[in-house]
């Protein structure tokens, strides 16, 4: 009986959040090595399906870096990164798209198995994501900088599906296709739709003042504080593009952004539907 009462208490705690976020858009970015771990992926997708059945409108943007790197290794093609961005020639772009589309089909199928209706979307098709060639110190090839998002397509697809699953490619004004960063796609989509939340799933607890000190975890940051931590090199390496994606989204009207550890069971639900949350939230 006590166990049942505890479960009821959890539901009651979630009620204000369910009411507050009903019909609101939540953009979730999921990628990296944790996307390839079946048990973690299943838990994340269960959470997303739950969000949908609770009346929220989830959009999942996924990457696929490890799968792409493995595919390139198997074909004998060299992988080169500059400032965290994969140098992408025409041949590499083809491999990138093939791997992303394969992952997209897996994710859509698994969501469907969980009882929700999902639609997979390739960012380059129908002009969903527009981009231009990204400017950098060296030529990155077919790597794009996002210039726009066609929200009409997303709104149309939401009328037919509960959950949208977007892969990070874009169509260029120069009629070329581009590989685009998944964090940037998630940020751009959330900004264009003025989403309630942008959630970036990672394989770390969140933002730490000192990566070696478990007690230095930061639960809440403002945009100004986050920018200072980047400037002071407290936030480094792969966390920088994630934090910058959050900052851009907040400046463009997204209400709240979150960086959370997908390895924690039901991390999404804990962050959205409980009083304390479990990750780092960045607010305006």
Residue, then its C-alpha position, 0 to 999 in steps of 0.5 A: x500500500x505504501x509503495x502505491x501511495x508513493x507512486x500516487x504522490x509522484x503523479x500529483x507532483x507532476x500534475x502542475x507541470x503536465x498542466x503547464x506544458x500541455x500542448x507546448x513544444x519540447x525539442x530534445x537533442x540526442x546523439x553521441x555514443x549514448x544513442x548507440x546504447x540500446x538500453x539507454x535509447x529505449x529509456x529515452x524513447x519511453x520518456x519521449x513517448x510518455x511526454x507525448x501521451x501527457x499532451x506535450x509536443x516532442x521533437x527529437x533531433x538526433x546525431x550519429x557521430x560514432x556510427x558515421x566514424x565507424x562507417x568511415x573506418x570500415x571503408x578506409x576513409x580518414x575522419x578529420x575534425x576541426x574545432x569539433x566539426x567533421x570535415x565533409x567532402x562529397x563522398x563523406x556527405x553521402x556516408x553521413x546521410x546514409x548513416x543518419x537515415x538508417x538511425x532515423x528509421x531505427x528511432x522511428x520504428x522503436x517509438x512506433x513499437x512503444x505505441x506512439x506515432x512518429x515521423x522521420x524528417x530529413x532536414x534537407x528535404x522540402x527545405x526544412x532546414x536551410x543552410x549556407x557553407x560554414x565559414x572557418x579557418x580551414x575549408x570544412x567542405x559540405x558543413x553548413x551554417x543554419x540560416x532558416x527553418x521552415x516551421x510550416x513543415x513541422x506544423x503540418x507534420x504535427x497534425x499527422x504525428x505525435x512525435x517528429x524525429x529530425x536528422x541534421x542535414x540541410x539544403x543550401x541556397x546554392x543547391x548543395x546539401x550540407x551536414x549540420x551540427x545536431x546541437x545547432x539544428x535543435x537550437x534553431x528548431x526550438x528558436x523557430x517554434x518558440x519552444x517551451x524547452x530545449x533539452x540536450x541529452x549527454x553522457x555527463x551529469x551537466x555543467x561542473x565548475x571543476x570536472x574533477x570535483x563531483x560537488x561542483x555541479x551547477x544546477x542553474x545558470x543564467x545566460x550571462x553566467x554561462x558566457x562567463x564560464x566559457x570565457x574563463x574556460x570552465x566550460x570546455x571542449x564538447x560542452x561549449x557547442x551545447x551551451x552555445x546552442x542553449x544560449x542562442x535558443x534562449x536569446x531567440x525566445x525559448x523559455x528554458x534550456x536543459x543539459x542532462x545525463x541520459x544515462x540516468x533512468x527517466x532523466x527527461x521525466x525527472x527534469x521536466x516533471x519534478x520540483x528539483x530536476x536532475x541536470x543543469x538548466x540555463x535560463x535567460 
